[in-house]
Amino acid sequence: MARGAASSPAAATTPGLKRSTSSTQNMKNQRSILGFFQKSSPSTPSTAQRKPAAAEPASSPAQRAADAKSAVKSSNNKKALQRLTPAPSSDAIEPDEETPTVKKIGNNEDDNQSSSTPTRRAKKKVNYLESDSEGEDDDDEIFRPQPSRKRRRPAVESEDEFEVDGADAHVSEDEMDDFIVADDSEEDARPSKKRKKVSTRPAQRNNNPSFDEPKEPADEDLDLEIPDATAGGTAQKWTYDPDNKEPRKEREQVLSSAPVTKRKEKVHETEPEKRYPWLANIMDMDRNPPGHPDYDPRNIYIPPLAWTKFSPFEKQYWEIKQKFWDTIVFFKKGKFYELYENDATIGHQLFDLKLTDRVNMRMVGVPEMSLDHWANQFVAKGYKIARVDQSESALGKEMRERDDKKAAKGGKEDKIIKRELSCVLTAGTLVEGSMLQDDMSTYCVAIKEVILDGLPAFGIAFVDTATGQFYLSEFKDDADMTKFETFVAQTRPQELLLEKSTVSHKAMRILKNNTGPTTLWNHLKPGKEFWEADIAVRELDSSEYFVSKDQDNIEAWPEVLRDAREKEYAMSAFGALVQYLRVLKLDRDLISIGNFTWYDPIRKATSLVLDGQTLINLEIFANSFDGGLEGTLFQLLNRCITPFGKRMFKQWVCHPLMDIDKINARLDAVDALNADSTIRDQFSSQLTKMPDLERLISRIHAGACKAQDFLRVLEGFEQIEYTMSLLKDLGSGEGLIGKLVTSMPDLVSPLEYWKTAFDRLKAKENGILVPEQGIEEDFDASQEIIDQLHRDLENILKKARRDLGSTAICYRDNGKEIYQLEVPIKVKNIPKNWDQMSATKQVKRYYFPELRAVIRKLQEAQETHSQIVKEVAGRFYARFDEEYDTWLKSIRIVSQLDCLISLAKASSSLGQPSCRPEFVDNDRSVLEFEELRHPCMLQNVTDFIPNDVQLGGNAASINLLTGANAAGKSTILRMTCVAVIMAQIGCYLPCQSARLSPVDRIMSRLGANDNIFAAQSTFFVELSETKKILSEATPRSLVILDELGRGTSSYDGVAVAQAVLHHIATHVGALGFFATHYHSLAAEFEGHPEIAPKRMRIHVDDEERRVTFLYKLEDGVAEGSFGMHCAAMCGIPNKVIENAEAAAKQWEHTSRLTESLERRKGGGLVGLGWWSDVAWLLRDDNRTEGEAFDRGLEILRKAIETL
């Protein structure tokens, strides 16, 4: 390897390097490998230097002379052997840049630099100290991939870097030539005589025998000898003595007397507490330590004395980081974003980012173009992200200091580039489309909870920061917090703002059960951060988010916000949200849009109520398997092609309609779209790749939009305008589609201006909005100056070509040095005032005063122009934002069309049979489905067995459903509820026919869930949900109860189930299913006019103990649950099953005897529920009038008739 390096072309052309003639000459100079290692090669460290304590570079003659004095005297051959074993150069500890270099022996002043191998000499050192250019020059060095320290090739990197004098070349050449192993025929080892340096200390040279020729002939035999153990000097030889009975003593450590220079520890290798003592005892800005009730982890206390010791850059960093201690701060430095101290440690531990230093701080960095990627990575781990940007470039800083003499003469602080906090991003407040995970809304929610008359009341404000859509809500809830739970299940907040120490345990439980593991929880201080209503109103007034030109500013407030001024709790929650957005630097961008809506989680008057528990039980938005979308109703129905359409469709699913006319209008639109697919296909083909306009117009309003995105927005609205004109030409009729098409605002005139406002090709390719000539005067003037300077540069080039007589002269950029005049090396007569800047073999590059002056003017003009470009873009965005209401209205109309087309696509994909549901408005509720299949199973199950469902109307309101385990009872329950939701959204159903009354609420009690955090057992949770059903269900509700009472003993469970079923069927009058394994309930309610017994058909093989499930719903009561058969099918041992069967028969015999005795006494079994109703009617103090009372009397009369 060394020979190859020595004969490389780069080495050959380097002046001062002397090449050897042949390898034969090498063999003459080196007769054994001992001769090579006797040389004082600085790249071969001694044994002592390989110890961790030694931080010296490779050994030198002076070092060895010192070793010779201090070592124990021994023969020359032993000392030669001590140097026989070389240490690999990769193991040598390199000196730190601050470590002083050991002084070399010799008369050359540059010996300390040239004493290493070519590899060591050619390697650049990287200095992490801050430069005057604020890191912009050295960032490439810091983040450049480092070469491996294990393999070093003696290769020359460039012509300009490897320049040494003749003496040094002699040394290096010898090192490479001498690395040749002698063959076995050599008998004597004669050291090389090529190296003859003049020594400044001959006495030391003479005292070290290793520099002299061997005096004893025994040296000839040492090349292949194994060195003696004592040759190392510091190692002690141990010999075995059989007569010595004493235990072996510990060796005494023999310390080398060689001078040791301790390596300075790198900054990133030390703990932060060593450099910043105040990090050892962390406190918040109020001096509260962690663990204190008022401790705020979002900030940190820095003592006043510490500020005086900071460098200007450290001071700039800690002024920001002090207030964002729990946030990962990305600090812009040149072309990189850097993380310091604790943030750097986190980045290194989580993502293995390279850890290094900056000034007095540990640091990791990422290129600015990959900021979104790394910010996403941190956000996904649950961290907040702050971005600190440079508010000026290095050139802009120079221009500022030149223009402001005071700044130029100022202290250290003026020597750093100005930076400011640009924004703070959290999981719930992401605004950039590239950072958002999907098209659905992400909410940041502020919650105010109070107690009114013993019941909880809530004020809620939440925002989708990506679109700038705010929602306000205030309501008084029930004891079970039904509305609040529904709200949380509908929105699934990504970030929460809670008033510290005021949120109840029940509310916290609901939030924890309905939010993900990455949800951010912020506990704000009451009053100071979670504002009261009056403070919120005052802050909104003073901040002037809404300004009226000729009236009081309150008149400019959005109507919803103006109406909410009097709602104390909603305004307090909104105040907390405003304060938090202000910290994140997002408040003005979002609030000033004025996009406010009043939110009612349960719209009883207009929509079917799906509470939080029902959304979970029916798997509307998330499945019960892994919480994903697979197999959910939303996945089945959502066929929207635009991002904003998908978000609106989720609201449609959350709030199905109750008004028959509105439902039929949607169904008519679905029929029209499926009957003539032209509109559907035209819409889908034209708007398939539509950008997320709703989010992008919000970024345009904030003035934080890229030129390419602005162009996409304009092209998107042009596409919408073209598509809507096509739909008008097709004739969309008088129905819902026709109304939407005709209500579309005029987009032609607002878009007319933008057709010629700027160069679209340049915006797409360069990301710059270049206005057409005459649109922006300041831009035109600035561009003219730059064009003139380019013409001046062209004239200078022509003059140089003419004067020097060469057309090969041209301009060449070299890094940051632009427009260097490149002249071929053969061109002579270069003017003396030309300064050579760089060169290669063929050309040299120059600057001269005239060229320098023009380039400086050009750079300053470009810097000024870049500011004008930003201003022009800002003016464009503001002009576009003037039509915000028009843009938003058109987006909403397109969203509704998208949702209708989604329903049409979903309806046509259900297969056969499918039908349009028929809605009736009778006094008595009805629910009839013929051959109904479960909609969500159609894609995965090809042989699904359909069933008829009949509730209300001419049939009983409640079906008492019995059957074996796993016979399909729960599927029937869920299938019916999902079909009702689909029908009231406006979708077709997978059945032969469907006839139903609009349902006002679906209430469910499914599954067995306990809540150990709230100390609630399975039975307790069951009864809590049942109590909600009994208190809120109406005759228009659909109720499903699955195995109520299984969480307690059989007797208690039967009693509860019997009482609840009687009350719902007799007094509430709701439609529904009651699935149970308590078969005695069938006998109890045998003559009840509103309860019909149903069962799941099965085929039983008693001999094999096998059950075949037929999954068909039929009239009658199941013969049993066949638990033993299921146990056998699951592999339970036969002996256990036989014992269980014997016990079951005994209990069954006892219960049958009791039942027969009751029948003999009364001539017929009268349920306890009827006795209770009669007793209640006979009491004078309970005589009340009303619909429930009349219904109870009528049902009691019918029951008596049947008896």
NORLIN-V221255 format. One record per residue. RES is the residue in three letters. BURIAL is 1 if it has 16 or more other C-alpha atoms within 10 Angstrom, else 0. Layout:
RES,BURIAL / RES,BURIAL
This chain:
MET,0 / ALA,1 / ARG,1 / GLY,0 / ALA,1 / ALA,1 / SER,0 / SER,0 / PRO,0 / ALA,0 / ALA,1 / ALA,0 / THR,0 / THR,1 / PRO,0 / GLY,1 / LEU,1 / LYS,1 / ARG,0 / SER,0 / THR,0 / SER,0 / SER,0 / THR,0 / GLN,0 / ASN,1 / MET,1 / LYS,0 / ASN,1 / GLN,1 / ARG,1 / SER,1 / ILE,1 / LEU,1 / GLY,1 / PHE,1 / PHE,1 / GLN,1 / LYS,1 / SER,1 / SER,1 / PRO,1 / SER,1 / THR,1 / PRO,1 / SER,1 / THR,0 / ALA,1 / GLN,1 / ARG,1 / LYS,0 / PRO,0 / ALA,0 / ALA,1 / ALA,1 / GLU,1 / PRO,1 / ALA,1 / SER,1 / SER,1 / PRO,1 / ALA,1 / GLN,1 / ARG,1 / ALA,1 / ALA,1 / ASP,1 / ALA,1 / LYS,0 / SER,0 / ALA,0 / VAL,0 / LYS,0 / SER,0 / SER,0 / ASN,1 / ASN,1 / LYS,1 / LYS,1 / ALA,1 / LEU,1 / GLN,1 / ARG,1 / LEU,1 / THR,0 / PRO,0 / ALA,1 / PRO,0 / SER,1 / SER,0 / ASP,0 / ALA,1 / ILE,1 / GLU,1 / PRO,1 / ASP,1 / GLU,0 / GLU,0 / THR,0 / PRO,0 / THR,0 / VAL,1 / LYS,0 / LYS,1 / ILE,1 / GLY,0 / ASN,0 / ASN,0 / GLU,0 / ASP,0 / ASP,1 / ASN,0 / GLN,0 / SER,1 / SER,1 / SER,1 / THR,1 / PRO,1 / THR,0 / ARG,1 / ARG,1 / ALA,1 / LYS,0 / LYS,0 / LYS,0 / VAL,0 / ASN,0 / TYR,1 / LEU,0 / GLU,1 / SER,0 / ASP,0 / SER,1 / GLU,1 / GLY,1 / GLU,1 / ASP,1 / ASP,1 / ASP,1 / ASP,0 / GLU,0 / ILE,1 / PHE,1 / ARG,0 / PRO,0 / GLN,0 / PRO,0 / SER,0 / ARG,0 / LYS,0 / ARG,0 / ARG,0 / ARG,0 / PRO,1 / ALA,1 / VAL,1 / GLU,0 / SER,0 / GLU,0 / ASP,0 / GLU,0 / PHE,1 / GLU,1 / VAL,1 / ASP,0 / GLY,0 / ALA,1 / ASP,1 / ALA,1 / HIS,1 / VAL,1 / SER,1 / GLU,1 / ASP,1 / GLU,1 / MET,1 / ASP,1 / ASP,1 / PHE,1 / ILE,1 / VAL,0 / ALA,1 / ASP,0 / ASP,0 / SER,0 / GLU,0 / GLU,0 / ASP,1 / ALA,1 / ARG,1 / PRO,1 / SER,1 / LYS,0 / LYS,0 / ARG,0 / LYS,0 / LYS,0 / VAL,0 / SER,0 / THR,0 / ARG,0 / PRO,0 / ALA,0 / GLN,1 / ARG,1 / ASN,0 / ASN,0 / ASN,1 / PRO,1 / SER,1 / PHE,1 / ASP,0 / GLU,1 / PRO,1 / LYS,0 / GLU,0 / PRO,0 / ALA,0 / ASP,1 / GLU,1 / ASP,0 / LEU,1 / ASP,1 / LEU,0 / GLU,0 / ILE,0 / PRO,1 / ASP,0 / ALA,0 / THR,0 / ALA,1 / GLY,1 / GLY,1 / THR,1 / ALA,0 / GLN,0 / LYS,0 / TRP,0 / THR,0 / TYR,0 / ASP,0 / PRO,0 / ASP,0 / ASN,0 / LYS,0 / GLU,0 / PRO,0 / ARG,0 / LYS,0 / GLU,0 / ARG,0 / GLU,0 / GLN,0 / VAL,0 / LEU,0 / SER,0 / SER,0 / ALA,1 / PRO,0 / VAL,0 / THR,1 / LYS,0 / ARG,1 / LYS,0 / GLU,0 / LYS,0 / VAL,1 / HIS,1 / GLU,0 / THR,0 / GLU,0 / PRO,1 / GLU,0 / LYS,0 / ARG,0 / TYR,0 / PRO,0 / TRP,1 / LEU,0 / ALA,0 / ASN,0 / ILE,1 / MET,1 / ASP,1 / MET,1 / ASP,0 / ARG,0 / ASN,1 / PRO,1 / PRO,0 / GLY,0 / HIS,0 / PRO,0 / ASP,0 / TYR,1 / ASP,1 / PRO,1 / ARG,0 / ASN,1 / ILE,1 / TYR,1 / ILE,1 / PRO,0 / PRO,0 / LEU,0 / ALA,0 / TRP,0 / THR,0 / LYS,0 / PHE,0 / SER,0 / PRO,1 / PHE,1 / GLU,0 / LYS,1 / GLN,1 / TYR,1 / TRP,1 / GLU,0 / ILE,1 / LYS,1 / GLN,1 / LYS,1 / PHE,1 / TRP,1 / ASP,1 / THR,1 / ILE,1 / VAL,1 / PHE,1 / PHE,1 / LYS,1 / LYS,1 / GLY,1 / LYS,1 / PHE,1 / TYR,1 / GLU,1 / LEU,1 / TYR,1 / GLU,1 / ASN,1 / ASP,1 / ALA,1 / THR,1 / ILE,1 / GLY,1 / HIS,1 / GLN,0 / LEU,0 / PHE,0 / ASP,0 / LEU,1 / LYS,1 / LEU,1 / THR,1 / ASP,1 / ARG,1 / VAL,1 / ASN,1 / MET,1 / ARG,1 / MET,1 / VAL,1 / GLY,1 / VAL,1 / PRO,1 / GLU,1 / MET,0 / SER,0 / LEU,1 / ASP,0 / HIS,0 / TRP,1 / ALA,1 / ASN,1 / GLN,1 / PHE,1 / VAL,1 / ALA,0 / LYS,0 / GLY,0 / TYR,1 / LYS,1 / ILE,1 / ALA,1 / ARG,1 / VAL,1 / ASP,1 / GLN,1 / SER,0 / GLU,0 / SER,1 / ALA,1 / LEU,0 / GLY,1 / LYS,1 / GLU,1 / MET,0 / ARG,0 / GLU,1 / ARG,0 / ASP,0 / ASP,0 / LYS,0 / LYS,0 / ALA,0 / ALA,1 / LYS,0 / GLY,0 / GLY,0 / LYS,0 / GLU,0 / ASP,0 / LYS,1 / ILE,1 / ILE,1 / LYS,1 / ARG,1 / GLU,0 / LEU,1 / SER,0 / CYS,1 / VAL,1 / LEU,1 / THR,1 / ALA,1 / GLY,1 / THR,1 / LEU,1 / VAL,1 / GLU,1 / GLY,0 / SER,0 / MET,1 / LEU,1 / GLN,0 / ASP,0 / ASP,0 / MET,0 / SER,1 / THR,1 / TYR,1 / CYS,1 / VAL,1 / ALA,1 / ILE,1 / LYS,1 / GLU,1 / VAL,0 / ILE,0 / LEU,0 / ASP,0 / GLY,0 / LEU,0 / PRO,1 / ALA,1 / PHE,1 / GLY,1 / ILE,1 / ALA,1 / PHE,1 / VAL,1 / ASP,1 / THR,1 / ALA,1 / THR,1 / GLY,1 / GLN,1 / PHE,1 / TYR,1 / LEU,1 / SER,1 / GLU,1 / PHE,1 / LYS,1 / ASP,1 / ASP,0 / ALA,0 / ASP,1 / MET,1 / THR,1 / LYS,1 / PHE,1 / GLU,1 / THR,1 / PHE,1 / VAL,1 / ALA,1 / GLN,1 / THR,1 / ARG,1 / PRO,1 / GLN,1 / GLU,1 / LEU,1 / LEU,1 / LEU,1 / GLU,1 / LYS,0 / SER,0 / THR,0 / VAL,0 / SER,0 / HIS,0 / LYS,0 / ALA,1 / MET,0 / ARG,0 / ILE,1 / LEU,1 / LYS,0 / ASN,0 / ASN,1 / THR,1 / GLY,0 / PRO,0 / THR,0 / THR,1 / LEU,1 / TRP,0 / ASN,0 / HIS,1 / LEU,1 / LYS,1 / PRO,0 / GLY,0 / LYS,0 / GLU,1 / PHE,1 / TRP,1 / GLU,1 / ALA,1 / ASP,0 / ILE,1 / ALA,1 / VAL,1 / ARG,0 / GLU,1 / LEU,1 / ASP,0 / SER,0 / SER,0 / GLU,0 / TYR,1 / PHE,1 / VAL,1 / SER,0 / LYS,0 / ASP,0 / GLN,0 / ASP,0 / ASN,0 / ILE,1 / GLU,0 / ALA,1 / TRP,1 / PRO,1 / GLU,0 / VAL,0 / LEU,1 / ARG,0 / ASP,0 / ALA,1 / ARG,1 / GLU,0 / LYS,0 / GLU,1 / TYR,1 / ALA,1 / MET,1 / SER,1 / ALA,1 / PHE,1 / GLY,1 / ALA,1 / LEU,1 / VAL,1 / GLN,1 / TYR,1 / LEU,1 / ARG,0 / VAL,0 / LEU,1 / LYS,1 / LEU,1 / ASP,1 / ARG,1 / ASP,1 / LEU,1 / ILE,1 / SER,1 / ILE,1 / GLY,1 / ASN,1 / PHE,1 / THR,0 / TRP,1 / TYR,1 / ASP,0 / PRO,1 / ILE,1 / ARG,1 / LYS,0 / ALA,0 / THR,0 / SER,1 / LEU,1 / VAL,1 / LEU,1 / ASP,1 / GLY,1 / GLN,1 / THR,1 / LEU,1 / ILE,1 / ASN,1 / LEU,1 / GLU,1 / ILE,1 / PHE,1 / ALA,1 / ASN,1 / SER,0 / PHE,0 / ASP,0 / GLY,0 / GLY,0 / LEU,1 / GLU,1 / GLY,1 / THR,1 / LEU,1 / PHE,1 / GLN,0 / LEU,1 / LEU,1 / ASN,1 / ARG,1 / CYS,1 / ILE,1 / THR,1 / PRO,1 / PHE,1 / GLY,1 / LYS,1 / ARG,1 / MET,1 / PHE,1 / LYS,1 / GLN,0 / TRP,1 / VAL,1 / CYS,1 / HIS,1 / PRO,1 / LEU,1 / MET,1 / ASP,0 / ILE,0 / ASP,0 / LYS,0 / ILE,1 / ASN,1 / ALA,0 / ARG,1 / LEU,1 / ASP,1 / ALA,1 / VAL,1 / ASP,1 / ALA,1 / LEU,1 / ASN,1 / ALA,0 / ASP,0 / SER,0 / THR,0 / ILE,1 / ARG,1 / ASP,0 / GLN,0 / PHE,1 / SER,1 / SER,0 / GLN,0 / LEU,1 / THR,0 / LYS,0 / MET,1 / PRO,1 / ASP,1 / LEU,1 / GLU,1 / ARG,1 / LEU,1 / ILE,1 / SER,1 / ARG,1 / ILE,1 / HIS,1 / ALA,1 / GLY,1 / ALA,1 / CYS,1 / LYS,1 / ALA,1 / GLN,1 / ASP,1 / PHE,1 / LEU,1 / ARG,1 / VAL,1 / LEU,1 / GLU,1 / GLY,1 / PHE,1 / GLU,1 / GLN,0 / ILE,1 / GLU,1 / TYR,0 / THR,1 / MET,1 / SER,0 / LEU,0 / LEU,1 / LYS,0 / ASP,0 / LEU,0 / GLY,0 / SER,1 / GLY,0 / GLU,0 / GLY,0 / LEU,1 / ILE,1 / GLY,0 / LYS,0 / LEU,1 / VAL,1 / THR,1 / SER,0 / MET,1 / PRO,0 / ASP,0 / LEU,1 / VAL,0 / SER,0 / PRO,0 / LEU,1 / GLU,0 / TYR,0 / TRP,0 / LYS,0 / THR,0 / ALA,1 / PHE,1 / ASP,0 / ARG,1 / LEU,0 / LYS,0 / ALA,1 / LYS,1 / GLU,0 / ASN,0 / GLY,1 / ILE,1 / LEU,1 / VAL,1 / PRO,1 / GLU,0 / GLN,0 / GLY,0 / ILE,0 / GLU,1 / GLU,0 / ASP,0 / PHE,1 / ASP,1 / ALA,0 / SER,1 / GLN,0 / GLU,0 / ILE,1 / ILE,1 / ASP,0 / GLN,0 / LEU,1 / HIS,0 / ARG,0 / ASP,0 / LEU,1 / GLU,0 / ASN,0 / ILE,1 / LEU,1 / LYS,0 / LYS,0 / ALA,1 / ARG,1 / ARG,0 / ASP,0 / LEU,0 / GLY,0 / SER,0 / THR,0 / ALA,0 / ILE,1 / CYS,1 / TYR,1 / ARG,0 / ASP,0 / ASN,0 / GLY,0 / LYS,0 / GLU,0 / ILE,0 / TYR,1 / GLN,1 / LEU,1 / GLU,1 / VAL,1 / PRO,1 / ILE,0 / LYS,0 / VAL,0 / LYS,0 / ASN,0 / ILE,0 / PRO,0 / LYS,0 / ASN,0 / TRP,0 / ASP,0 / GLN,0 / MET,0 / SER,0 / ALA,1 / THR,0 / LYS,0 / GLN,0 / VAL,0 / LYS,1 / ARG,1 / TYR,1 / TYR,1 / PHE,0 / PRO,0 / GLU,0 / LEU,1 / ARG,0 / ALA,0 / VAL,1 / ILE,1 / ARG,0 / LYS,0 / LEU,1 / GLN,1 / GLU,1 / ALA,1 / GLN,1 / GLU,1 / THR,0 / HIS,1 / SER,0 / GLN,0 / ILE,1 / VAL,1 / LYS,0 / GLU,0 / VAL,1 / ALA,1 / GLY,1 / ARG,0 / PHE,1 / TYR,1 / ALA,1 / ARG,0 / PHE,1 / ASP,1 / GLU,0 / GLU,0 / TYR,1 / ASP,0 / THR,0 / TRP,1 / LEU,1 / LYS,0 / SER,1 / ILE,1 / ARG,1 / ILE,1 / VAL,1 / SER,1 / GLN,1 / LEU,1 / ASP,1 / CYS,1 / LEU,1 / ILE,1 / SER,1 / LEU,1 / ALA,1 / LYS,1 / ALA,1 / SER,1 / SER,1 / SER,1 / LEU,1 / GLY,0 / GLN,0 / PRO,0 / SER,1 / CYS,1 / ARG,1 / PRO,1 / GLU,0 / PHE,1 / VAL,0 / ASP,0 / ASN,0 / ASP,0 / ARG,0 / SER,1 / VAL,1 / LEU,1 / GLU,1 / PHE,1 / GLU,1 / GLU,1 / LEU,1 / ARG,1 / HIS,1 / PRO,1 / CYS,1 / MET,1 / LEU,1 / GLN,0 / ASN,0 / VAL,0 / THR,0 / ASP,0 / PHE,0 / ILE,0 / PRO,1 / ASN,1 / ASP,1 / VAL,1 / GLN,1 / LEU,1 / GLY,1 / GLY,1 / ASN,0 / ALA,1 / ALA,1 / SER,1 / ILE,1 / ASN,1 / LEU,1 / LEU,1 / THR,1 / GLY,1 / ALA,1 / ASN,1 / ALA,0 / ALA,1 / GLY,1 / LYS,1 / SER,1 / THR,0 / ILE,1 / LEU,1 / ARG,1 / MET,1 / THR,1 / CYS,1 / VAL,1 / ALA,1 / VAL,1 / ILE,1 / MET,1 / ALA,1 / GLN,1 / ILE,1 / GLY,1 / CYS,1 / TYR,1 / LEU,1 / PRO,1 / CYS,1 / GLN,1 / SER,1 / ALA,1 / ARG,1 / LEU,1 / SER,1 / PRO,1 / VAL,1 / ASP,1 / ARG,1 / ILE,1 / MET,1 / SER,1 / ARG,1 / LEU,1 / GLY,0 / ALA,0 / ASN,0 / ASP,1 / ASN,0 / ILE,0 / PHE,0 / ALA,0 / ALA,0 / GLN,0 / SER,0 / THR,1 / PHE,1 / PHE,1 / VAL,1 / GLU,1 / LEU,1 / SER,0 / GLU,1 / THR,1 / LYS,0 / LYS,1 / ILE,1 / LEU,1 / SER,0 / GLU,0 / ALA,1 / THR,1 / PRO,1 / ARG,1 / SER,1 / LEU,1 / VAL,1 / ILE,1 / LEU,1 / ASP,1 / GLU,1 / LEU,1 / GLY,1 / ARG,1 / GLY,1 / THR,0 / SER,0 / SER,0 / TYR,0 / ASP,0 / GLY,1 / VAL,1 / ALA,0 / VAL,1 / ALA,1 / GLN,1 / ALA,0 / VAL,1 / LEU,1 / HIS,1 / HIS,0 / ILE,1 / ALA,1 / THR,1 / HIS,1 / VAL,1 / GLY,1 / ALA,1 / LEU,1 / GLY,1 / PHE,1 / PHE,1 / ALA,1 / THR,1 / HIS,1 / TYR,1 / HIS,1 / SER,1 / LEU,1 / ALA,1 / ALA,0 / GLU,1 / PHE,1 / GLU,1 / GLY,1 / HIS,1 / PRO,1 / GLU,1 / ILE,1 / ALA,1 / PRO,1 / LYS,1 / ARG,1 / MET,1 / ARG,1 / ILE,1 / HIS,0 / VAL,0 / ASP,0 / ASP,0 / GLU,0 / GLU,0 / ARG,0 / ARG,1 / VAL,1 / THR,0 / PHE,1 / LEU,0 / TYR,1 / LYS,1 / LEU,1 / GLU,1 / ASP,0 / GLY,1 / VAL,1 / ALA,1 / GLU,0 / GLY,0 / SER,1 / PHE,1 / GLY,0 / MET,1 / HIS,1 / CYS,1 / ALA,1 / ALA,1 / MET,0 / CYS,0 / GLY,0 / ILE,0 / PRO,0 / ASN,0 / LYS,0 / VAL,0 / ILE,0 / GLU,0 / ASN,0 / ALA,0 / GLU,0 / ALA,0 / ALA,0 / ALA,0 / LYS,0 / GLN,0 / TRP,0 / GLU,0 / HIS,0 / THR,0 / SER,0 / ARG,0 / LEU,0 / THR,0 / GLU,0 / SER,0 / LEU,0 / GLU,0 / ARG,0 / ARG,0 / LYS,0 / GLY,0 / GLY,0 / GLY,0 / LEU,1 / VAL,1 / GLY,1 / LEU,0 / GLY,1 / TRP,1 / TRP,0 / SER,0 / ASP,1 / VAL,0 / ALA,0 / TRP,0 / LEU,1 / LEU,0 / ARG,0 / ASP,0 / ASP,0 / ASN,0 / ARG,0 / THR,0 / GLU,0 / GLY,0 / GLU,0 / ALA,1 / PHE,0 / ASP,0 / ARG,0 / GLY,1 / LEU,1 / GLU,0 / ILE,1 / LEU,1 / ARG,0 / LYS,0 / ALA,1 / ILE,0 / GLU,0 / THR,0 / LEU,0
